[in-house]
Structures are given as structure tokens and as C-alpha cells.
Amino acid sequence: MPTNTNSTTSARVTGAESGRRLLSVLLSFNPNKPLWTVAELSTQLSMSSSMVYRYIALLREVGLVDAAPGNAYRVTDRAASLAGAATAAGLPLAEAAGPVLNRLRDEIDETVLVARRGGWRVFTVDRVESRKPVRLQFEPGQAMTLHTGSLARVLLAGMPKDEREAYIGQLDPSVRSNGHLTEEALDTVRQTGWTESFEEVDEGIWGISAAIRVRGETIGALGCAAPIYRNDEKKRRAIRDLVVEGAAEISRLLEDRH
């Protein structure tokens, strides 16, 4: 009787055992286990420590892995960009957010922007400037910390808890003591879907940001950055409502496209 070959099963590539082991080291890093020591990888993958060291050294050489506290290693933003590329291919965040950014800027005449997370960094995807003079650090493509400002905290709060705890755990104790970074505070941001900041990134600037979610996963954040002096509490509440509504609109657009 002829053998029935399953066309969906990929043939195992011959002569690629070394590459397969290298990839197994890289693919061990995941949201539930973002940090690995050589000893842990050696046990997990049944490899000698010297072999794991060699593969880690190669991954560090090409910028995919770097050292982390406690003699551990983590993937870099370069590795995270692969996940970003996959996400962007299915979820055109900048394209979906564009009309909302322009409409919001016209309504409130303040700078509005959309950002996403890449590994342990925040990257501005797009921004539309206020027609009034204001200086901000949110340059498109610029990497920013994941714990400072409203945009960052929305994305940090939306991370898987294990990964979030690993990120906060490697921060300086003086930074971890910030009340905005407690588990309770971040859980509140995750639940409400928005947060605000005062002069955390730029002096004299207030920020408000809301989560962009697809099937419950936070894949980006919509924010507004504006001078405090020209936005009193009443106006800030109005802007907050518009940003939250705008993030929900982008979320719906992305859901429909996926």
C-alpha cells in the first residue's frame, strides 16, 4: 500500500543540526520566561554549558541577545522587531491610526501620537504636531523607556504579568519605588485602559494615553502631549475622553482588518 505523505508536514532539513540548536536557544526566550542563564538553558535543552555559551556568544554578536542582571540573558529590541514585523504585517497600526490622529489634532490643536512596544522599549509609530509651538522628545522611531510617561505605562500595564515583573525587577530600586509602577497601579491602568502623566518626559508637559487593543491584547497606545499651562483640568478631561474614544475607534478598525 502506498505511503500517504502529508503535504503540510515540512521535511527535516539535513545537515542543519547546529543551526537547529542555535534556534532552539533563541526560541527559548518567551513572555513567560524572558530571562535565561546558561545553566538553565543547558538543563532545558540538554546541551553542555560550553555549547550554550557558544550559541549565546553568536547571538550576542549579531545583536539578538544581550546580558541581563543575575548572570542571565535576554533578547534585544532587534529580536523583538521580528515580532513587531509580524504584528505590523497583520495589524497596520499607523495606517489605521492616521485618520484618528489628524482628526484629534484638529479638534484639540495639541500633538497626538501613536506608539507600540518593541521588547523593553517604546517606539513612536506616528505623530501629528500641534499648530502651536511645543517641544517634545517623542520623535518617530525613537526608542524610549517603558516606565516613564503615560504612553509607556499603558504599554507596560498591557504586558503579560511575568514579563512586566521581569522588566520592573531589573530597574534601579529608586525607580521601582515610583508609585506609578506598583502592581496595583499598573493593574488599574490595564483595567481602565488609560493613564496620564505630568512632566515625566518633558518639563511642563502633560500626557494622556489610552490602550489600543485587539482581542484583548494591548498592541499600541494613542496619546496626547500638551503644555500644562494651556490646558486646565476641564480641558484635560475633555481631551482624555477624546483620546479614549479615539483608541477604541482604532481598536475596532484593527479588529475588522485582522
Secondary structure, DSSP 8 states (H G I E B T S, - for coil): ------TTS----TT-HHHHHHHHHHTT-BTTB--EEHHHHHHHHT--HHHHHHHHHHHHHTTSEEEETTTEEEE-HHHHHHHHHHHHHH--HHHHHHHHHHHHHHHH-SEEEEEEEETTEEEEEEEE--SS----S--BT-EE-SSSSHHHHHHHHTS-HHHHHHHHHTS-HHHHT-GGGSHHHHHHHHHHSEEEEESSSSTTEEEEEEEEEETTEEEEEEEEEEEGGG--HHHHHHHHHHHHHHHHHHHHHHHHH-
